[in-house]
Amino acid sequence: MRLRVLVVDDHPVVRFGLAGLLQRDFEVVAEAATGEDAVRHAATLTPDVVLMDLQLGAGVDGVEATKRIRALPDPPEVVVLTTYDSDADVVRAVEAGATGYLLKDAPPDELADAVRRAAKGQTVLSPDIARRLMRTVRDPVPALSKREVEILDHLARGLSNREIAKALFISEATVKTHLVRIFDKLGVETRTAAVTTAVERKLIRLR
């Protein structure tokens, strides 16, 4: 009996390509473009493995979808397949219950092997991701909140406190409070140092 796989990705071409690739060895039970659809399909179609992208546009992202799927009765295993490889992304996905984490440049044979191993409950990590997790265990990155990461992203784009406040629909005072906490967690004293440190530790990505 062939393993049943659910493919989740918000890009139609990528999703179609993955489904076509996987159909050679597995039964692709459905494709989903949103986190909400992914959770619904996982609950009703009982796949063995879910291939999950992290960035799914508006609404429920891949991490939250993974968390909801893993909370289902007799849940499928979830393997994250994404282009995002920051330490923060990896840790969030693993904490949400993902069995594996692969990048989209993984060879087809590696992807198929990952699905088979995940279905058996084995942890599946690309070598680079495994090294990142080991480094994180040895030298933990600061636990930044989602809001703090958002503010760092805006800092990296050169926005002022007022512009950040407007973009996030919060007050300038709230932005300043978050910046104090960010500086403290990162052990820095300036905005530039905060951005530099966050990029070096892969807490954010420069765009």
C-alpha positions in Angstrom: 0.0 0.0 0.0 1.5 3.3 -1.1 2.0 6.1 1.4 -0.5 8.9 1.3 0.9 12.5 1.0 -0.6 15.9 1.3 1.2 18.7 -0.5 0.9 22.2 0.9 2.4 25.2 -0.9 0.9 28.6 -1.9 2.6 28.7 -5.3 0.6 26.8 -7.9 3.6 25.9 -10.1 5.6 24.6 -7.2 2.7 22.7 -5.8 1.9 21.1 -9.2 5.5 20.2 -9.7 5.9 18.6 -6.2 2.6 16.6 -6.7 3.8 15.3 -10.1 7.2 14.3 -8.7 5.7 12.5 -5.7 3.1 10.6 -7.6 5.8 8.4 -9.0 6.2 6.8 -5.6 3.3 7.9 -3.4 -0.4 8.6 -3.5 -0.9 12.4 -3.4 -4.3 12.6 -1.7 -4.7 16.4 -2.1 -2.9 19.7 -2.6 -3.5 22.8 -0.4 -2.6 26.4 -1.0 -3.5 27.7 2.5 -2.9 26.7 6.1 -6.6 26.4 6.7 -7.0 24.0 3.8 -4.0 22.0 4.9 -5.5 21.4 8.4 -8.9 20.5 6.8 -7.4 18.0 4.4 -5.2 16.5 7.1 -8.2 16.0 9.3 -10.5 14.5 6.6 -8.2 12.7 4.2 -5.8 11.0 6.7 -2.5 11.4 4.9 0.5 9.7 6.3 2.8 12.6 5.6 2.2 16.3 5.0 4.8 18.3 3.0 4.5 21.8 4.4 5.7 25.2 3.1 6.2 27.8 5.8 5.1 30.9 4.0 1.4 30.6 2.9 0.3 34.1 2.3 -2.4 35.7 4.4 -4.0 33.6 7.2 -2.5 30.6 8.9 1.2 30.1 8.1 3.0 26.8 7.9 4.1 26.8 11.5 0.6 27.3 12.9 -0.8 24.8 10.4 1.8 22.3 11.5 0.9 22.8 15.1 -2.9 22.4 14.4 -2.3 19.3 12.3 -0.1 17.6 14.9 -2.9 18.3 17.5 -5.3 16.2 15.5 -6.2 12.7 16.7 -3.7 10.2 15.2 -2.0 13.0 13.2 0.1 12.6 10.1 3.8 13.4 10.2 4.8 16.8 8.9 7.9 17.5 6.9 8.6 21.2 6.2 9.8 21.9 2.7 10.7 25.5 2.2 13.2 28.1 1.0 13.5 29.7 4.4 16.4 28.4 6.5 16.9 30.9 9.3 17.5 29.4 12.8 14.3 31.0 14.0 12.3 29.3 11.2 13.8 25.9 12.0 13.2 26.1 15.7 9.6 27.3 15.3 8.8 24.5 12.9 10.4 21.8 15.1 8.6 23.2 18.2 5.3 23.1 16.3 5.8 19.3 15.9 7.4 19.0 12.4 9.2 15.6 12.0 11.5 17.0 9.3 12.9 20.1 7.7 14.2 20.2 4.1 15.0 23.0 1.7 13.4 23.1 -1.7 16.7 22.5 -3.4 16.8 19.0 -2.0 17.3 16.3 -4.7 14.1 14.3 -5.6 15.6 11.1 -4.2 16.3 12.8 -0.9 12.7 14.2 -0.8 11.2 10.7 -1.4 13.5 9.2 1.2 12.4 11.9 3.7 8.8 11.1 3.1 9.4 7.4 3.7 11.4 8.0 6.9 9.0 10.5 8.2 6.1 8.1 7.8 8.1 5.8 10.1 8.3 8.6 12.7 12.0 9.2 12.0 13.4 12.7 12.2 14.4 14.0 8.8 16.8 17.0 8.6 19.0 18.2 5.8 22.7 18.2 6.8 22.8 22.0 7.0 19.6 22.2 9.1 21.0 19.6 11.5 24.1 21.6 12.0 22.0 24.7 12.7 20.0 22.9 15.3 23.1 21.6 17.0 24.6 25.1 17.0 21.3 26.4 18.5 21.5 23.8 21.3 25.2 24.8 22.0 24.7 28.5 21.7 20.9 29.3 22.0 19.7 32.2 20.1 17.7 34.8 22.0 14.0 34.0 22.3 12.5 36.9 20.4 8.8 37.3 20.2 7.0 37.4 16.9 6.4 41.2 17.3 10.1 41.7 18.1 11.1 39.9 14.9 8.7 42.1 13.0 10.2 45.2 14.4 13.7 43.9 13.5 12.5 43.3 10.0 11.4 46.9 9.7 14.6 48.2 11.3 16.5 46.3 8.6 14.5 48.1 6.0 15.6 51.5 7.5 12.2 52.5 8.9 12.0 55.0 11.8 10.1 54.4 15.0 7.2 56.4 13.7 7.1 54.4 10.4 7.3 51.1 12.3 4.5 52.1 14.5 2.3 53.1 11.6 3.1 49.9 9.7 2.3 47.6 12.7 -0.6 49.7 14.0 1.0 50.3 17.4 2.2 53.4 19.2 5.7 54.8 19.0 6.0 54.2 22.8 5.3 50.5 22.2 7.9 50.4 19.5 10.5 51.9 21.9 9.6 49.4 24.6 10.1 46.5 22.2 13.4 48.0 21.0 14.7 48.2 24.6 13.9 44.5 25.0 15.4 43.6 21.7 18.7 45.4 22.5 18.8 43.7 25.9 18.2 40.2 24.4 20.8 40.7 21.6 23.3 42.4 23.9 23.6 45.5 21.7 23.2 49.2 22.1 22.3 50.6 18.7 19.8 49.9 15.9 22.5 49.0 13.4 24.1 46.6 15.8 20.7 45.0 16.5 20.1 44.4 12.8 23.7 43.1 12.2 23.5 40.7 15.1 20.0 39.5 14.1 21.2 38.8 10.6 24.3 37.0 11.7 22.3 34.8 14.0 19.7 34.3 11.2 16.9 35.7 13.3 15.9 37.8 10.3 16.7 37.8 6.6 17.7 40.8 4.6 15.5 41.5 1.6 
